[in-house]
Amino acid sequence: MTNKAMKSFRDTLEAIVVALVLAFFIRTFIVQAFKIPSGSMLETLQIGDHLLVSKFAYDVRMPSSILFKDAPNGKSYFSVLDSADGKVLYKTGDPQRGDIVVFKFPEDESKDFIKRVVGLPGETLEVRNKVVYIDGQPLAEPYVMHTRADTMPVRDNFGPFVVPEGQYFMMGDNREGSYDSRWWGTVKREKIVGKALVVYWSWGGPTDIRLGRIGKVFHHPFEQ
């Protein structure tokens, strides 16, 4: 190999290494891509929406572990650095009611879930005939979708329940079609991965590209 070819190869290799390092840094500390796999957050989030999630909306953390994914051949390969449960370097804020967040699913932390923050630490939350009450006051929720008129225990009548300190009560906007904190409990703050920012891609299939949803920014539904 000539000196010129060697230099070209070295430059290409350096560019690849730098790109990989930047990609892992961005994925670990700045943003994470997330795909909506179910209808639990309809109508706010559509199945097939692809989101960018801010990982520094609430704090900046050191990576806590290296994640591996299983390949089709049965072998595992390095995927990403996981910052959930990592040491907090800098706190930037707290989750607010109405935030749409990605978090580690309490029943299986290998899975990420996305729901809306409804109950905050220390609050008493209750659901009466499909209406959420916080500390005895009904909560106005303009984002909620109801698909059934019948009522069921837990789903439509729940609590009262006091949200533990340092934890959050999560619910899907599609109230009759969401498996959420009503069944599996609250989410610890350190298990929150990030806050939904924007839809960067959306489709229901190759012939159903939703151009109107691309660029949709998630604004806070309540006045602060």
C-alpha positions as CSV (number, residue, x, y, z in Angstrom):
1,M,0.0,0.0,0.0
2,T,1.4,3.4,-1.0
3,N,1.8,6.3,1.4
4,K,-1.0,8.1,-0.3
5,A,-3.4,5.1,0.0
6,M,-2.3,4.6,3.6
7,K,-3.1,8.2,4.5
8,S,-6.5,8.0,2.7
9,F,-7.3,4.8,4.6
10,R,-6.2,6.4,7.9
11,D,-8.3,9.6,7.3
12,T,-11.3,7.5,6.4
13,L,-10.9,5.4,9.6
14,E,-10.5,8.5,11.8
15,A,-13.6,10.0,10.3
16,I,-15.6,6.8,11.0
17,V,-14.3,6.6,14.6
18,V,-15.1,10.3,15.2
19,A,-18.6,9.8,13.7
20,L,-19.3,6.8,15.9
21,V,-18.0,8.6,19.0
22,L,-20.3,11.6,18.3
23,A,-23.3,9.3,17.6
24,F,-22.8,7.5,20.9
25,F,-22.3,10.8,22.8
26,I,-25.5,12.3,21.3
27,R,-27.5,9.1,21.9
28,T,-26.3,8.9,25.5
29,F,-26.5,12.6,26.6
30,I,-28.6,14.6,24.2
31,V,-31.4,12.9,22.2
32,Q,-32.8,9.4,21.7
33,A,-34.9,8.2,18.8
34,F,-38.1,6.4,19.8
35,K,-40.8,4.7,17.7
36,I,-44.4,4.5,18.7
37,P,-45.4,0.8,18.6
38,S,-49.0,1.0,20.0
39,G,-52.1,3.1,20.3
40,S,-51.9,3.8,24.0
41,M,-51.2,7.5,23.4
42,L,-53.8,8.2,20.7
43,E,-54.7,10.7,19.4
44,T,-51.6,12.6,20.5
45,L,-49.2,10.0,19.2
46,Q,-49.9,7.8,16.2
47,I,-48.7,4.3,15.7
48,G,-45.6,4.7,13.4
49,D,-44.6,8.1,14.8
50,H,-40.8,8.4,15.2
51,L,-39.9,10.9,18.0
52,L,-36.8,12.6,19.2
53,V,-36.6,12.5,23.0
54,S,-34.5,15.0,25.0
55,K,-32.3,13.1,27.5
56,F,-31.2,16.3,29.3
57,A,-34.7,17.8,29.9
58,Y,-34.5,16.9,33.6
59,D,-30.8,16.1,34.2
60,V,-27.5,15.1,32.7
61,R,-26.3,11.6,33.8
62,M,-23.3,9.5,33.4
63,P,-23.9,6.2,31.5
64,S,-25.0,3.5,33.9
65,S,-24.5,0.5,31.6
66,I,-23.7,-0.8,28.2
67,L,-26.7,-2.2,26.4
68,F,-26.5,-5.2,24.0
69,K,-29.1,-6.3,21.5
70,D,-29.6,-9.8,20.1
71,A,-28.9,-10.3,16.5
72,P,-30.9,-12.7,14.3
73,N,-28.0,-15.2,14.4
74,G,-28.4,-15.5,18.2
75,K,-25.3,-13.4,19.0
76,S,-25.4,-10.2,20.9
77,Y,-23.8,-7.0,19.7
78,F,-23.0,-3.6,21.3
79,S,-25.9,-1.2,20.8
80,V,-25.9,1.9,23.1
81,L,-24.8,3.4,26.4
82,D,-27.7,3.6,28.8
83,S,-27.9,6.6,31.1
84,A,-31.0,5.5,33.1
85,D,-30.0,5.1,36.7
86,G,-26.7,6.8,36.0
87,K,-25.1,9.3,38.4
88,V,-26.6,12.7,38.0
89,L,-24.0,15.2,36.9
90,Y,-26.3,18.2,36.7
91,K,-30.1,18.6,37.4
92,T,-31.9,20.7,34.8
93,G,-35.5,20.5,36.0
94,D,-38.3,18.2,37.2
95,P,-41.0,16.4,35.2
96,Q,-44.2,18.4,35.1
97,R,-47.7,17.3,34.8
98,G,-48.6,16.9,31.1
99,D,-45.0,16.1,30.0
100,I,-44.8,13.1,27.6
101,V,-41.9,11.0,28.7
102,V,-40.0,7.8,27.9
103,F,-39.1,5.6,30.8
104,K,-38.0,2.1,31.8
105,F,-41.1,-0.1,32.0
106,P,-41.2,-1.2,35.7
107,E,-42.2,-4.8,34.9
108,D,-39.4,-5.2,32.4
109,E,-36.7,-2.6,32.3
110,S,-35.3,-3.9,29.0
111,K,-38.3,-2.1,27.4
112,D,-39.0,1.6,27.1
113,F,-42.5,2.9,27.5
114,I,-43.9,6.3,26.6
115,K,-46.8,7.9,28.6
116,R,-47.9,11.2,30.0
117,V,-47.0,12.4,33.5
118,V,-50.4,12.9,35.4
119,G,-49.6,12.5,39.1
120,L,-46.7,14.3,40.8
121,P,-44.8,13.3,44.0
122,G,-46.9,13.7,47.1
123,E,-50.2,14.3,45.3
124,T,-53.3,12.2,45.9
125,L,-54.7,10.9,42.6
126,E,-58.1,9.4,42.0
127,V,-60.1,8.4,39.0
128,R,-63.8,8.6,39.3
129,N,-66.0,7.6,36.3
130,K,-63.1,8.2,33.9
131,V,-62.3,11.7,35.4
132,V,-58.9,12.2,37.1
133,Y,-58.8,14.1,40.4
134,I,-55.7,15.6,41.9
135,D,-55.9,16.4,45.6
136,G,-59.7,16.3,45.3
137,Q,-59.9,18.6,42.3
138,P,-60.9,17.4,38.8
139,L,-58.1,17.7,36.2
140,A,-58.9,19.2,32.8
141,E,-57.2,17.0,30.2
142,P,-57.8,18.3,26.7
143,Y,-55.5,15.5,25.2
144,V,-57.5,12.5,26.5
145,M,-59.3,10.2,24.1
146,H,-62.2,7.9,25.3
147,T,-63.2,5.0,23.1
148,R,-65.7,3.2,25.4
149,A,-68.7,4.4,27.4
150,D,-68.8,1.5,29.9
151,T,-66.9,1.6,33.2
152,M,-64.6,-0.9,34.8
153,P,-62.8,-1.0,38.1
154,V,-59.2,0.3,38.1
155,R,-59.5,1.5,34.5
156,D,-62.2,4.0,35.2
157,N,-62.4,4.1,39.0
158,F,-59.1,4.0,40.8
159,G,-57.7,5.2,44.1
160,P,-57.4,7.4,46.0
161,F,-53.7,6.8,45.7
162,V,-50.8,8.9,47.2
163,V,-47.9,9.2,44.7
164,P,-44.7,8.4,46.6
165,E,-42.0,11.0,46.8
166,G,-39.5,10.8,43.9
167,Q,-42.0,9.0,41.8
168,Y,-44.6,9.8,39.0
169,F,-48.0,8.5,38.0
170,M,-48.1,7.8,34.2
171,M,-51.2,7.4,32.1
172,G,-51.8,7.0,28.3
173,D,-54.0,9.5,26.5
174,N,-56.1,6.7,25.1
175,R,-57.5,5.9,28.5
176,E,-59.4,2.7,27.6
177,G,-56.4,1.4,25.6
178,S,-53.5,2.1,27.8
179,Y,-51.7,-0.2,30.2
180,D,-50.2,2.3,32.7
181,S,-49.7,3.3,36.3
182,R,-53.3,2.3,37.2
183,W,-52.1,-1.3,36.9
184,W,-48.3,-1.5,37.4
185,G,-47.7,1.5,39.7
186,T,-45.5,4.6,39.6
187,V,-42.2,5.3,37.9
188,K,-39.1,6.4,39.9
189,R,-37.6,9.6,38.7
190,E,-34.3,7.9,37.9
191,K,-36.1,5.5,35.5
192,I,-37.2,8.4,33.3
193,V,-35.1,8.4,30.1
194,G,-36.3,11.7,28.6
195,K,-39.0,14.0,27.4
196,A,-40.6,13.9,24.0
197,L,-39.6,16.8,21.8
198,V,-40.7,16.4,18.2
199,V,-41.9,14.0,15.5
200,Y,-39.1,13.6,12.9
201,W,-40.9,10.9,10.8
202,S,-44.3,9.3,10.7
203,W,-45.8,6.6,8.5
204,G,-48.3,3.8,8.6
205,G,-46.5,1.9,5.9
206,P,-44.7,2.5,2.5
207,T,-47.9,4.1,1.0
208,D,-48.9,6.0,4.1
209,I,-46.3,8.7,4.8
210,R,-47.8,11.3,7.1
211,L,-46.0,14.5,6.0
212,G,-48.3,16.6,8.0
213,R,-47.0,15.1,11.3
214,I,-43.3,15.5,10.5
215,G,-42.0,18.4,12.6
216,K,-44.8,18.2,15.2
217,V,-43.5,19.8,18.4
218,F,-44.9,18.7,21.7
219,H,-46.0,21.8,23.7
220,H,-47.0,21.7,27.3
221,P,-50.8,21.3,27.6
222,F,-51.1,23.2,30.9
223,E,-50.2,26.8,31.8
224,Q,-47.3,26.8,34.3
